[in-house]
Amino acid sequence: MVILLFTASFLLSLAVSYVISKLFRESAEGFLSRFFARHLSAAAAKYLQFVIVFVGVTSGTRIHLLQDYIDAPPWNRPELAAELTQEVWALSIYHTLVDLFYGIVWLLVVFAFLALAALFYLRRSQRTSLLAKPEPAGAPEESGPVATSR
């Protein structure tokens, strides 16, 4: 029963992390391409997609339950398995999702600071080829037609 709960938390973490990484990839690449060159922003977005899945799985998987079960003496293991009621399962799934989102949010905060530091470093250094090309001052904004109301 403990192995089943561990497997369920792992699969749930993997699925949710994968969906989150797919949702954030396009917006992260678009955001990064405003500051960095196209090839650098695409590579950073792919890396971020992988790291979101990795951090989500490692943060969300309920490894402590499995460790407690394995570290327990053999005569106490049936009692530990019997304690896994529906309430414990629901709480464990809840903690899986909360810890997963908590880990991913911290990852995104750290990634934002690292991207900001990289931007400042590249602007001060002679590596301007890694930065996005500035738009001309007289270039029109890319927006749709403006509706006027009377």
C-alpha positions in Angstrom: 0.0 0.0 0.0 2.9 2.4 0.8 4.5 1.6 -2.6 1.2 2.3 -4.3 1.0 5.7 -2.6 4.6 6.5 -3.5 3.9 5.5 -7.1 0.7 7.5 -7.3 2.5 10.6 -5.9 5.3 10.1 -8.4 3.0 9.8 -11.4 0.9 12.7 -10.3 3.9 14.9 -9.8 5.3 13.8 -13.2 2.0 14.5 -15.0 1.4 17.9 -13.4 5.0 19.0 -13.8 5.0 18.1 -17.5 1.7 20.0 -18.1 3.1 23.1 -16.3 6.4 22.9 -18.3 4.5 22.7 -21.6 2.3 25.7 -20.5 5.3 27.9 -19.5 7.6 27.1 -22.4 6.1 29.3 -25.0 5.6 32.3 -22.7 9.1 31.9 -21.2 10.6 31.8 -24.7 8.7 34.9 -25.7 9.7 36.7 -22.5 13.4 35.7 -22.8 13.5 36.6 -26.5 12.7 40.2 -25.6 16.1 40.5 -23.8 18.3 37.7 -25.2 19.2 36.5 -28.7 16.8 34.0 -30.3 19.1 31.0 -29.9 19.9 31.8 -26.3 16.2 32.3 -25.3 15.2 29.1 -27.0 17.9 27.1 -25.2 17.0 28.7 -21.9 13.3 27.9 -22.4 14.1 24.2 -23.2 16.3 24.1 -20.1 13.6 25.7 -18.0 11.1 23.1 -19.3 13.3 20.3 -18.2 14.1 21.8 -14.8 10.4 22.4 -14.1 9.7 18.7 -14.6 12.7 17.7 -12.5 11.9 20.1 -9.6 8.2 19.3 -9.7 8.9 15.5 -9.5 11.5 15.9 -6.8 9.4 18.3 -4.8 6.1 16.6 -5.1 6.9 12.9 -4.7 6.2 11.7 -1.2 9.5 10.0 -0.6 9.3 10.4 3.2 6.4 8.0 3.5 8.4 5.3 1.7 11.5 6.0 3.8 9.5 5.7 7.0 8.1 2.4 5.8 11.5 1.0 4.8 13.2 2.2 8.0 10.5 0.7 10.2 11.2 -2.7 11.8 9.6 -5.6 10.0 7.2 -6.3 12.8 5.8 -2.7 12.5 5.3 -2.6 8.7 1.8 -4.1 8.6 0.7 -1.5 11.2 2.1 1.3 9.1 0.4 0.0 6.0 -2.9 -0.3 7.9 -2.7 3.4 8.8 -3.0 4.4 5.2 -6.7 5.3 5.3 -8.5 7.4 2.7 -7.9 10.5 4.8 -4.1 9.9 4.7 -4.3 9.3 0.9 -6.2 12.5 0.4 -3.8 14.5 2.6 -0.8 12.9 0.9 -2.2 13.8 -2.6 -2.9 17.3 -1.4 0.7 17.7 0.0 2.0 16.3 -3.3 0.3 19.1 -5.3 1.2 21.8 -2.8 4.8 20.8 -2.5 5.0 20.5 -6.3 3.7 24.0 -6.9 5.8 25.4 -4.1 9.0 23.9 -5.6 8.1 25.2 -9.1 7.3 28.7 -7.8 10.7 28.9 -6.1 12.4 27.6 -9.2 10.8 30.3 -11.3 11.8 33.0 -8.7 15.4 31.8 -8.8 15.3 31.6 -12.6 14.1 35.2 -12.9 16.9 36.4 -10.7 19.5 34.4 -12.7 18.1 35.8 -16.0 18.2 39.3 -14.6 21.8 38.8 -13.5 22.7 37.3 -16.9 21.1 40.3 -18.6 23.1 42.8 -16.5 26.3 40.8 -17.1 25.8 40.6 -20.8 25.0 44.3 -21.1 28.2 45.3 -19.2 30.4 42.8 -21.1 31.4 42.9 -24.7 29.1 40.0 -25.6 26.3 42.0 -27.1 25.7 39.4 -29.7 23.9 37.4 -27.0 21.4 40.2 -26.4 18.3 40.9 -28.4 18.6 43.5 -31.1 16.9 46.8 -30.2 13.9 47.8 -32.2 14.2 51.0 -34.2 12.9 54.1 -32.5 10.5 55.0 -35.2 9.1 51.5 -35.7 5.4 51.2 -35.2 4.0 49.0 -32.4 2.7 45.6 -33.5 -0.9 45.8 -32.3 -4.2 45.2 -33.8 -6.6 47.9 -35.1 -7.7 50.4 -32.5 -11.4 50.7 -32.1 -12.8 54.2 -31.3 -16.0 54.8 -29.4 -18.2 57.9 -29.8 
